[in-house]
Amino acid sequence: MPPRTSPRILLVDDDADLAAMLAEILRLHGFEVDALARGEAALAAIRTQPPDLVVLDVMLPGISGFEVLTRLRAESDLPVIMLTARGTEAERIAGLTRGADDYLGKPFNPLELIARIRAILKRAPGRDSATRAAPDELAVGTLRLDLKRFELWAEGQLLAVTPAELRVLEVLMRRLGEVLSRAELTEYALQRPLEPYDRSIDTIMSRLRRKLADAQVANPRLHGVRGHGYVLDDVAAGAP
């Protein structure tokens, strides 16, 4: 069997009409699509044949999309876009806290979903590695980011991080010592504009800081600058 070249998307939504419409549009834009209506079936399918990305609705029969994401993150960093109710900030925050890479509020333009899928896959492991900017490895203090394997090492240990977390950290490592605003990080790392009430970067930064603290990383230091944004400082280089 020839190797698969088209990205494969797993669409998990119990709205049969919406799922059928999205699957058709995604296929027209060059994606392979599998559609499922239940979270339990999605987890089983992911373990059997992992897709390139999951589009996951919050409201599902049986276990919720949040529970699916929580279980998935316990064993995989597979990219996930959550579909949430329009204007429900609590759902967006909950999804990001559990490790979602992005979210879309219903109703949405399917072309926006496609744009966000492509933006995430550009940075996902094994995708577009030939066009990724040099160098392929970034190192600051005890942090090492391997962009070929898409792995983050700290204090000699491999950290479990999501693609969105790695994208944000890559931007900060490339712009070491420079304070970047939430808008800049959203544009550079997540490849979309900052929306009103969008707390994606804050949630991602909170998760990253917690993981670095758990790994006892003292250098570099990742912190926020009130009213300005976030910065990664090389403590050994004399950062305050």
C-alpha positions as CSV (number, residue, x, y, z in Angstrom):
1,M,0.0,0.0,0.0
2,P,1.5,3.4,-0.9
3,P,2.2,5.8,1.9
4,R,-0.5,8.3,2.8
5,T,0.3,11.8,1.9
6,S,-2.9,13.7,2.7
7,P,-3.3,14.8,6.3
8,R,-6.0,12.7,8.0
9,I,-8.5,14.5,10.3
10,L,-10.7,12.8,12.9
11,L,-13.9,14.8,13.3
12,V,-15.8,14.0,16.5
13,D,-19.3,15.6,16.6
14,D,-22.7,14.0,17.1
15,D,-24.4,16.6,14.9
16,A,-24.7,14.3,11.8
17,D,-25.6,17.2,9.4
18,L,-22.7,19.4,10.5
19,A,-20.3,16.5,10.5
20,A,-21.3,15.5,7.0
21,M,-20.9,19.0,5.7
22,L,-17.5,19.6,7.3
23,A,-16.2,16.2,6.1
24,E,-17.2,17.0,2.6
25,I,-15.6,20.4,2.6
26,L,-12.4,19.1,4.3
27,R,-12.1,16.4,1.6
28,L,-12.6,19.0,-1.1
29,H,-9.6,20.8,0.4
30,G,-7.3,17.7,0.3
31,F,-7.8,16.1,3.7
32,E,-8.7,12.6,4.5
33,V,-11.6,12.6,7.0
34,D,-13.0,10.1,9.5
35,A,-16.1,11.1,11.4
36,L,-17.3,9.7,14.7
37,A,-20.2,10.7,17.0
38,R,-19.0,9.5,20.4
39,G,-16.0,10.2,22.6
40,E,-15.4,6.5,23.5
41,A,-15.2,5.5,19.8
42,A,-12.9,8.4,19.1
43,L,-10.4,7.4,21.8
44,A,-10.4,3.8,20.5
45,A,-9.9,5.0,16.9
46,I,-7.0,7.3,18.0
47,R,-5.2,4.4,19.8
48,T,-5.7,2.1,16.8
49,Q,-4.7,4.6,14.0
50,P,-3.8,8.1,15.2
51,P,-4.9,10.8,12.8
52,D,-2.8,14.0,12.1
53,L,-5.3,16.2,14.0
54,V,-8.6,15.9,15.9
55,V,-11.5,18.3,15.6
56,L,-13.5,17.7,18.8
57,D,-16.9,19.0,19.9
58,V,-17.4,19.7,23.5
59,M,-21.0,18.4,23.7
60,L,-21.0,14.7,23.0
61,P,-23.2,11.8,24.1
62,G,-21.6,9.6,26.7
63,I,-18.3,11.2,27.8
64,S,-17.8,14.9,26.9
65,G,-15.2,16.4,24.6
66,F,-13.4,17.7,27.7
67,E,-13.1,14.1,29.1
68,V,-11.9,12.9,25.7
69,L,-9.3,15.6,25.7
70,T,-8.2,14.8,29.3
71,R,-7.8,11.1,28.5
72,L,-6.0,11.8,25.2
73,R,-3.5,14.2,26.8
74,A,-2.6,11.5,29.3
75,E,-1.1,9.5,26.5
76,S,-0.6,11.7,23.4
77,D,0.3,15.3,22.3
78,L,-1.9,14.9,19.1
79,P,-3.1,18.3,17.9
80,V,-6.7,19.0,18.9
81,I,-9.1,21.8,17.9
82,M,-12.1,22.1,20.2
83,L,-15.6,23.2,18.9
84,T,-17.3,25.2,21.6
85,A,-20.6,27.1,22.0
86,R,-20.3,30.6,20.6
87,G,-19.3,33.2,23.3
88,T,-18.8,30.6,26.0
89,E,-15.5,31.8,27.5
90,A,-15.6,29.2,30.2
91,E,-15.6,26.4,27.6
92,R,-12.7,27.9,25.7
93,I,-10.7,28.2,28.9
94,A,-11.5,24.7,30.0
95,G,-10.4,23.3,26.7
96,L,-7.2,25.2,26.6
97,T,-6.4,24.3,30.2
98,R,-6.8,20.6,29.3
99,G,-4.4,20.9,26.5
100,A,-6.4,21.9,23.3
101,D,-4.3,23.6,20.7
102,D,-7.1,25.9,19.4
103,Y,-10.8,26.4,19.5
104,L,-13.7,27.6,17.4
105,G,-17.1,28.8,18.6
106,K,-20.2,27.5,16.8
107,P,-21.4,28.6,14.3
108,F,-18.2,29.1,12.3
109,N,-17.0,29.4,8.7
110,P,-15.7,26.1,7.6
111,L,-12.9,27.9,5.8
112,E,-11.7,29.3,9.1
113,L,-11.5,25.7,10.5
114,I,-9.5,24.7,7.5
115,A,-7.1,27.7,7.9
116,R,-6.6,26.8,11.6
117,I,-6.0,23.1,10.8
118,R,-3.4,24.0,8.2
119,A,-1.7,26.5,10.6
120,I,-1.4,23.8,13.3
121,L,-0.2,21.1,10.9
122,K,2.6,23.3,9.7
123,R,4.1,23.1,13.2
124,A,3.1,19.6,14.1
125,P,5.7,16.8,14.2
126,G,6.6,15.5,10.8
127,R,4.9,18.3,8.8
128,D,6.7,20.8,6.6
129,S,10.1,20.1,8.3
130,A,11.9,21.2,5.1
131,T,10.5,24.7,5.4
132,R,11.1,25.2,9.1
133,A,13.5,28.0,9.8
134,A,17.0,27.0,11.0
135,P,18.3,26.1,13.4
136,D,16.7,22.7,14.0
137,E,17.6,22.8,17.7
138,L,17.2,25.6,20.2
139,A,18.9,25.6,23.5
140,V,18.7,28.1,26.4
141,G,20.0,27.3,29.8
142,T,18.8,23.8,30.7
143,L,16.1,23.8,28.0
144,R,16.6,22.1,24.6
145,L,14.0,22.2,21.9
146,D,14.5,19.7,19.1
147,L,12.5,20.9,16.1
148,K,13.2,17.8,14.0
149,R,11.7,15.5,16.6
150,F,9.4,18.2,18.1
151,E,10.6,17.4,21.6
152,L,11.3,19.5,24.6
153,W,14.0,18.5,27.1
154,A,14.6,20.2,30.4
155,E,17.2,19.2,33.0
156,G,17.9,16.1,31.0
157,Q,14.3,14.9,31.0
158,L,11.7,14.8,28.2
159,L,8.7,17.0,29.0
160,A,5.2,16.1,27.9
161,V,4.0,19.3,26.1
162,T,1.3,20.0,23.5
163,P,2.1,21.4,20.0
164,A,0.7,24.8,21.0
165,E,2.9,24.9,24.0
166,L,6.0,24.1,21.9
167,R,5.1,26.7,19.3
168,V,4.8,29.4,22.0
169,L,8.1,28.3,23.6
170,E,9.9,28.2,20.2
171,V,8.9,31.8,19.5
172,L,10.1,32.9,23.0
173,M,13.4,31.0,22.6
174,R,14.0,32.6,19.2
175,R,13.2,36.0,20.7
176,L,15.2,35.5,24.0
177,G,15.0,38.4,26.4
178,E,12.4,40.2,24.4
179,V,9.0,40.9,25.9
180,L,6.3,39.8,23.5
181,S,2.7,40.9,23.8
182,R,-0.2,38.4,23.9
183,A,-1.2,39.7,20.4
184,E,2.3,39.0,19.0
185,L,2.5,35.5,20.6
186,T,-1.0,34.7,19.3
187,E,0.0,35.8,15.8
188,Y,3.5,34.3,15.7
189,A,2.8,31.0,17.6
190,L,-0.8,30.2,17.0
191,Q,-0.9,31.9,13.5
192,R,-4.2,33.8,14.0
193,P,-5.1,37.2,15.3
194,L,-5.9,37.9,18.9
195,E,-9.6,38.0,19.5
196,P,-11.5,39.9,22.2
197,Y,-11.5,38.1,25.5
198,D,-9.0,35.5,24.0
199,R,-7.0,34.0,26.9
200,S,-5.4,31.3,24.9
201,I,-1.8,32.6,25.4
202,D,-2.4,33.1,29.2
203,T,-3.6,29.6,29.6
204,I,-0.7,28.1,27.5
205,M,1.8,30.2,29.5
206,S,0.3,29.0,32.8
207,R,0.7,25.4,31.7
208,L,4.2,25.9,30.5
209,R,5.3,27.6,33.7
210,R,3.8,24.8,35.8
211,K,5.6,22.1,33.7
212,L,8.9,23.9,33.9
213,A,8.5,24.4,37.7
214,D,7.7,20.7,38.1
215,A,10.9,19.9,36.2
216,Q,12.8,22.3,38.5
217,V,14.0,24.4,35.6
218,A,15.7,27.5,37.1
219,N,17.3,28.8,33.9
220,P,15.8,30.1,31.7
221,R,13.0,32.0,33.5
222,L,9.6,32.3,31.9
223,H,7.5,35.1,33.3
224,G,5.0,37.7,32.6
225,V,5.5,41.5,32.4
226,R,2.3,43.1,33.7
227,G,0.6,45.2,31.0
228,H,3.1,44.1,28.3
229,G,3.2,40.4,27.8
230,Y,5.7,37.5,28.4
231,V,9.4,37.0,28.2
232,L,11.9,34.2,28.4
233,D,15.1,35.3,30.2
234,D,18.5,33.6,30.2
235,V,19.3,33.9,33.9
236,A,22.9,32.8,33.4
237,A,23.4,35.7,30.9
238,G,22.6,38.2,33.6
239,A,18.9,38.8,33.2
240,P,17.4,40.5,36.2
